[in-house]
Amino acid sequence: MTGSEKQTVHFTANCTVLLAFFVALIFPLGYFAISYQYAVGSLETEAEINARIISGLGDLAPDSWHSEAHRLDTLLSHHGAPAHKEKHRILDSVGSELAASGNVPDAPVVERSQPIRYGDRVIGSVEISRSLRPILKKTLVVAVIGLGIAVIVFILLPFRAINRANRQLQDSYDFLRKVMESSANALIVLNLDGTIGLLNGRCTETSGYTPEELQGRGIPELVCPESQDMVIEQLNLVASGAEDLVNFEADLMCKDGSTVTIACGATPVYQEGRIAGTVLSVVNITERRQAVEALRSAKEYTENLIQAASVMILGLDLKGRVTLINRTAEEVTGYSQEELAGQNWFETVMGAEAFYKMCGGPQMHADNPRMDACEGQIVTKAGAMRTISWRNSAIIEKGVHIGTLCFGIDITEHRKIEAQFRHSQKMESIGQLAGGVAHDFNNMLSVMLGYAQLGQLETTEATSLWIYLQEIIKAGERSRDMVRKLLAFSRKEIISPRAVNLNEHCLETEKTLSRLIGEEVRLSFIPEPALWTVKIDPSQVDQILMNLAVNARDAMPEGGALTIKTENVVVEDVFCDYRLDAKPGSYACLSVIDTGTGMDRELVKRIFEPFFTTKEVGRGTGLGLATVYGIVTQNGGFVDVESEPGHGTAFRIYLPKLTGELLPAGHRATGTLQGTGTVLVVEDDDMLRAMATQMLEKIGYRVIQAATPHVALSICEEPAHDIDLVLSDVIMPEMNGLEMARGIAGLRPETKVLFMTGYSSDIIAKCDMSADRELHYIQKPFDMEGLHAKIMEMRAAC
């Protein structure tokens, strides 16, 4: 570009900028001038009208103005209703205010007045003042519009430079065309989108396609499918500027269906400092390629078989030195082939005692080339222990034993899974035992609590007997809570979500957690005073706190501090971008923070995987944090973990805020229990059946007893019995509750069944009675109020 052309471009740009600022300035100034004149005119007109109205009052003499100020004020109120803030005043001849209406306008203010005449003399004036702020605000809007128009005008500036660049590009194109035609190789110029823009005559000789057939096609379309991904990757490196030169080979598909091997070199083409395309130089190397392939095909075939094997393949000489190792063995040991080649395997990776098991010593020879399978421990490069199952064969060459070929399978994870499976079976047995104990204990608690409550009904609160019975009930409720905690520990409790205040729950479990973590760890609780309520099963909160507290204790073997904190958190979209399970909303956050050893990022990524644990064998199942994760996600929340080696760990449990007003847990409306109808009680335990019968009769129900499901079905078959509800145990001899309920449904479809159970959820599931089915349950032990409320709820739903 010449100097005069540059001056012209600068002059045009300056003129465009001046025009843009002129447009941006003249619009708001013109609008302000017009609006200001209109406002002044309207004020003058309104003031003149008010002055004439007051002058036209014939009975209002100047001497009576001060006594008639209230009347004048009323007159202003009727005539002063402006759209914007303004003030109307009536002044006497000396300027004293007689009447006023409206509000003091905001600055800046425009003011106009008109004289009031009585006959031929001026006896006062009407003054109106109005704020100019609305006009200024609209003027600002007009200024923004003018500035937008100026920006649009300013965009038109680069058009001249674009035309000049197009001419320069055309010159470059002509030059490139001449260079390409003079080349002995096939040259191709690719556009930015990867399609062919230019090519020389050598391309036709190589591929058989005419230039017109190649124009606009992509190079990947012309190569074999197995080479397409590689070609695209190499060309992208050049087109993106990551590489200035790449070389690769591919198989080109010719027009006649044949293929040729080509060697390609690609380099970017720059224009005005930017990549404008890619130059591709293509050479036919089919004959050379075939010669090379013939020489190495046999060797590669054998090597590929070895390297592709999914088992470890190891070659050892007679002294145990490594002569061969495949890729799988490299991955398992962590050593590369270069690191192990020539090294003694039994000094580097395995112990010397394994030499005779694998290499066979004197007993392995040409007549006995194989040995039995064996297992051994290896030490990887990272220092980890792996268990390998070996099968070995002698390498025989011309009848001479020259080494050993070893095939190994890594069975470390298999052994771990076996150990975890045995541990899971043990825990399963404990869980079944806990479920059975809980059932029998709940039956006894139901009898104790039921009869204690019935006993209270026979006496008054003022007696000592009532107090004794109340203490029995308290002890029974504590025992009931202990059973639930036992089931929560073994993860066997039937889940019943309800409104929970995490502060209250943490305070209740603080003593339990203190005993769990020991005296070396200091436990502190920092509650949020106005913490939001969440909906979750309280036993699940116990599981979360117990698992996290145990992990924190194990991370602080020499003691430390464990802090439990609650707070209200509103999660935004930005926070959710980096957390997979997070969703925007309001959450109650439960934080468990320790000062332990901490974890690195790679470890944090895996902590919620089932059976993954950092603890030594026998101390961890790898299910604790997986259980925490499952509980939180099941209740619509998410978990956030922050940890650094040496700086402790913070688990933050986000549970959704519960919306709506719910009746607090444990609260029941007081009043006299009154029930009507007939209830069939089916329970194989005589004491529990008798207690439930007396409870129901005390409430007012008529009760029919059945000791077995078969007796209950017989009673239901008799039309004489009018049965409104069946109260049945779940697990009974000969037939379970669900089978009995199906039989009753066939006899009396309208009769509902209420199941009472003290068993754990897995035992109920084995009976095909999942808690998710449309069945009604009441958990043992229960009281009269809870039983009556459940019955009324079922009958109301019918």
Protein Blocks (a to p, Z undefined) as FASTA:
>chain_A
ZZklmmmmmmmmmmmmmmmmmmmmmmmmmmmmmmmmmmmmmmmmmmmmmmmmmmmmmklc
fklmmmmmmmmmmmmmmmmccfbdcddddddfkopafbdedjddddddddddddddehja
cfbdcdddddfklmmmmmmmmmmmmmmmmmmmmmmmmmmmmmmmmmmmmmmmmmmmmmmm
mpmbdcddddfkopafbdcfklmmmnopafklmgopafklmmcfklmmmmmmmmmmmmno
pagbdcdddddddfkopacddddddddddeehiafbdcdddddfklmmmmmmmmmmmmmm
mmmmmmmpcbdcddddfkopafbdcfklmmmnopafklmgopafklmmmcfklmmmmnop
mmlcfklmbccddddddddfkopacddddddddddeehiafbdcdddddfklmmmmmmmm
mmmmmmmmmmmmmmmmmmmmmmmmmmmmmmmmmmmmmpcfkbmklmmmmmmmmmmmmmmm
mmmmmmmmnopaccddddddfklmmmmmmmmmmmmnojmlccdddddfklccddddfklm
mmmmmmmmmmmmmmmmnopadddddddddddfklmmmomkbccddddddddddfbebpaf
klmmmmmpghiafbdehiagolmmmmmmmmmmmnopacdddddehiapaddddddddedj
dddehiacedddddedjdddddfblklmmmmmmmmmmnopacdddfbfklmmmmmmpmkl
ccfbdcddfbdghiafklmmmmmmmmmmmlccddddfbdfklmmmnopafkbccdddddd
ddfklmmmmmmmmmmmZZ
